[in-house]
Amino acid sequence: MRAFDDLVAEAAAADVTGWGFGWLDGRATEERPPWGYAKLLSDRLGQVDSALDLDTGGGEVLAEAPRFPSRMVAAESWPPNAERARQLLGSRHVQVVQPAEGGRLPLANESFELVTARHPVRPNWEEISRVLMKGGVYFAQHVGPGSAFELIERFRGPLVRERQQRDPILESAAAEQAGLIVADLRTARCRMEIHDVGAVVWLLRKCVWWVPDFSIVKYHRTLIELDAELRRGNPFVAHSTRHLIEMRKPALL
């Protein structure tokens, strides 16, 4: 394994825009949920005439679909990701809109048959319900409670209250309050393995909400300790949690 300083410097300089995780190849692994979201998403997109993908990142997951409906829109709030999505999806005639984070979508009422999302930051159920046509479907894979908290708490300490957030039951209740009906809900807990300290740095730079005050200088001691553990040949093990959720807007209100 290369020197600590080399691994950290490489990770600090690497690109973290978009939602691709290819930089981690050979450095970290994550078990996937059993349902295969990307394939399910592709199937859904091929069955409708209009769809909206929320929190699309750089459009990487959406771009895997071989066919888009005649009207395909992607929404992304972070400017670097929105620009990346335009570059990736523009040639396939996907409109990319850039709403304010947590704000109203710049889209008309009841204008989509299908709304999708992979790992949305904070689902706005009122807005999702508003832009869905009557009888329309919200289909998404969400991050669940306590995801990757073995790593997060290594830096931040115990986070008892935060471990309760993103609960699929509470999310379902909030969606129902916005007028949606839960049609399907599945959960999974998946093993993550991290093999070098560079992967830790890159992940914390990319997933900035995990350790919001992360910097290499501030957490240098923790990184040194993790590096020493990883050099003994055992990966750092954490677990991601995911839920697949399908909501329907009633055909008659």
C-alpha positions in Angstrom: 0.0 0.0 0.0 1.3 3.5 -0.9 2.2 6.0 1.8 -0.5 7.8 3.8 0.4 11.2 2.4 0.2 10.0 -1.2 -3.2 8.3 -0.7 -4.7 11.4 1.0 -3.3 13.8 -1.6 -4.6 11.8 -4.5 -8.1 11.6 -2.9 -8.0 15.3 -2.1 -7.4 16.2 -5.7 -9.8 13.8 -7.3 -13.1 14.9 -8.9 -16.2 14.3 -6.7 -18.9 15.9 -8.9 -21.8 13.8 -10.1 -23.1 10.5 -8.6 -20.6 8.2 -10.2 -18.4 6.1 -7.7 -16.0 4.6 -10.2 -13.0 6.3 -8.5 -13.5 3.7 -5.7 -12.9 0.7 -7.9 -10.3 -1.4 -6.2 -10.5 0.7 -3.0 -13.9 0.1 -1.7 -16.9 -2.1 -2.3 -20.6 -2.0 -1.5 -23.1 -4.8 -1.7 -26.1 -3.8 -3.8 -29.8 -4.2 -2.8 -31.4 -7.3 -4.3 -34.0 -5.5 -6.4 -31.7 -3.9 -9.0 -32.9 -0.3 -9.1 -31.3 0.7 -12.4 -32.9 -2.1 -14.3 -36.3 -1.4 -12.7 -35.9 2.3 -13.5 -35.2 1.5 -17.2 -38.3 -0.6 -17.4 -40.5 2.1 -15.9 -39.1 4.8 -18.2 -39.9 2.7 -21.2 -43.6 2.5 -20.2 -44.6 6.2 -20.0 -44.7 9.3 -22.1 -43.4 11.7 -19.5 -41.0 11.4 -16.5 -39.1 13.5 -14.0 -35.9 12.4 -12.3 -35.3 14.2 -9.0 -31.8 14.8 -7.5 -30.3 13.4 -10.6 -26.7 14.3 -9.7 -24.7 14.3 -12.9 -27.3 12.1 -14.6 -25.2 9.0 -14.3 -28.0 6.6 -13.2 -30.6 8.0 -15.5 -28.2 7.7 -18.5 -28.1 4.0 -18.0 -31.6 3.7 -19.3 -31.6 2.7 -23.0 -34.9 4.5 -23.7 -36.5 7.7 -22.4 -40.1 8.8 -22.7 -40.9 11.5 -25.2 -40.7 14.1 -22.4 -37.8 13.5 -20.0 -36.8 16.0 -17.4 -34.1 15.8 -14.7 -33.8 18.1 -11.7 -30.6 18.9 -9.8 -29.9 21.7 -7.4 -26.1 21.7 -7.1 -24.7 23.7 -10.1 -21.7 21.5 -10.9 -23.9 18.4 -11.0 -26.6 20.2 -13.0 -24.0 21.2 -15.6 -22.6 17.7 -15.7 -26.1 16.3 -16.2 -26.6 18.7 -19.1 -23.4 17.5 -20.8 -24.3 13.9 -20.3 -28.0 14.0 -21.1 -28.4 16.9 -23.5 -27.7 14.8 -26.6 -30.6 12.6 -25.6 -33.0 15.6 -25.4 -33.3 15.5 -21.7 -34.3 18.9 -20.1 -32.3 19.6 -17.0 -33.8 22.1 -14.5 -32.1 23.6 -11.5 -34.5 24.3 -8.7 -33.4 25.9 -5.4 -32.6 23.3 -2.9 -35.8 22.3 -1.0 -37.7 24.8 -3.1 -40.6 24.6 -5.6 -39.9 22.8 -8.8 -40.1 25.0 -11.9 -42.6 22.6 -13.5 -46.4 22.7 -14.0 -48.9 20.9 -11.9 -49.8 17.4 -12.9 -47.3 17.2 -15.7 -45.6 13.8 -15.3 -46.8 10.2 -15.3 -43.7 9.1 -13.5 -41.4 10.8 -10.9 -38.2 8.9 -10.0 -35.2 9.4 -7.7 -32.2 7.5 -6.6 -31.0 8.6 -3.2 -32.9 12.0 -3.0 -31.5 14.3 -0.4 -34.8 15.3 1.3 -38.0 14.2 -0.6 -40.5 17.1 -0.9 -43.7 15.1 -0.9 -45.9 18.1 -1.6 -44.0 18.9 -4.7 -43.8 15.3 -5.8 -47.6 15.1 -5.5 -48.1 18.4 -7.2 -46.2 17.5 -10.4 -47.6 14.0 -10.7 -50.6 13.4 -12.9 -53.6 11.8 -11.3 -52.9 8.1 -11.3 -49.2 8.8 -11.6 -46.4 7.0 -9.8 -43.4 7.9 -7.7 -40.7 5.2 -7.9 -37.4 5.6 -6.1 -34.6 4.1 -4.1 -33.9 6.0 -0.9 -31.1 5.9 1.6 -32.4 4.4 4.9 -31.7 5.1 8.5 -28.2 4.8 10.0 -26.6 4.3 6.6 -22.7 4.2 6.7 -22.9 5.3 10.3 -20.0 3.1 11.4 -17.8 5.4 9.3 -19.7 8.6 10.1 -19.6 8.1 13.8 -15.9 7.3 13.7 -15.5 11.0 12.9 -18.5 12.6 14.7 -19.0 10.3 17.7 -22.4 8.8 18.6 -25.4 10.2 16.7 -28.4 8.7 18.4 -31.0 11.1 17.1 -29.6 11.2 13.5 -29.7 7.3 13.4 -33.5 7.6 13.5 -33.8 9.8 10.4 -34.8 8.6 6.9 -37.0 6.0 8.5 -39.1 4.4 5.6 -42.2 4.2 7.8 -42.1 7.9 8.7 -41.4 8.8 5.0 -44.4 6.7 4.0 -46.6 8.5 6.5 -45.4 11.9 5.2 -46.1 10.9 1.6 -49.6 9.8 2.6 -50.2 13.2 4.2 -49.3 14.8 0.8 -52.0 12.7 -0.9 -49.9 9.7 -2.1 -50.7 6.0 -1.5 -47.9 3.5 -0.7 -48.0 0.7 -3.2 -44.7 -1.1 -2.4 -42.0 -0.7 0.2 -38.9 -2.9 0.5 -35.8 -2.5 2.6 -32.2 -3.8 2.5 -29.0 -3.6 4.6 -25.8 -3.9 2.5 -22.2 -4.5 3.5 -19.6 -1.9 2.7 -15.8 -2.5 2.8 -13.2 0.3 2.6 -9.6 -0.8 1.9 -7.5 2.4 2.0 -7.6 5.8 3.6 -7.8 7.5 0.3 -11.2 6.0 -0.2 -12.3 7.4 3.2 -11.2 10.9 2.2 -12.8 10.7 -1.2 -16.1 9.5 0.2 -16.2 12.2 2.9 -15.5 14.9 0.2 -18.3 13.5 -2.0 -20.9 12.8 0.6 -20.4 16.2 2.4 -23.5 15.7 4.6 -21.9 12.7 6.3 -19.3 14.8 8.2 -20.2 18.4 7.3 -17.0 19.9 8.9 -14.7 17.4 7.3 -11.2 18.5 6.4 -8.0 16.5 6.2 -6.3 18.9 8.7 -9.1 18.8 11.3 -9.4 15.0 11.2 -5.8 14.2 10.5 -5.5 12.1 13.7 -8.6 10.0 12.9 -7.3 9.4 9.3 -3.9 8.3 10.6 -5.6 5.8 13.0 -7.8 4.4 10.2 -4.8 4.1 7.9 -2.9 2.1 10.5 -5.9 -0.2 10.9 -6.3 -0.7 7.2 -2.6 -1.5 6.7 -3.1 -4.6 8.9 -5.0 -6.1 6.1 -8.6 -5.8 7.4 -11.1 -3.6 5.6 -13.2 -1.0 7.5 -16.7 -2.5 7.5 -19.8 -0.3 7.4 -23.4 -1.0 6.3 -25.6 1.0 3.9 -29.4 0.9 4.3 -31.7 1.3 1.3 -35.4 1.2 0.7 -37.3 0.8 -2.6 -40.5 2.8 -2.5 -43.4 3.1 -4.9 -46.2 5.7 -4.3 -49.3 6.3 -6.4 -51.3 9.4 -6.8 -55.0 8.5 -6.7 -56.7 8.7 -10.1 -59.6 10.5 -8.6 -59.2 13.2 -5.9 
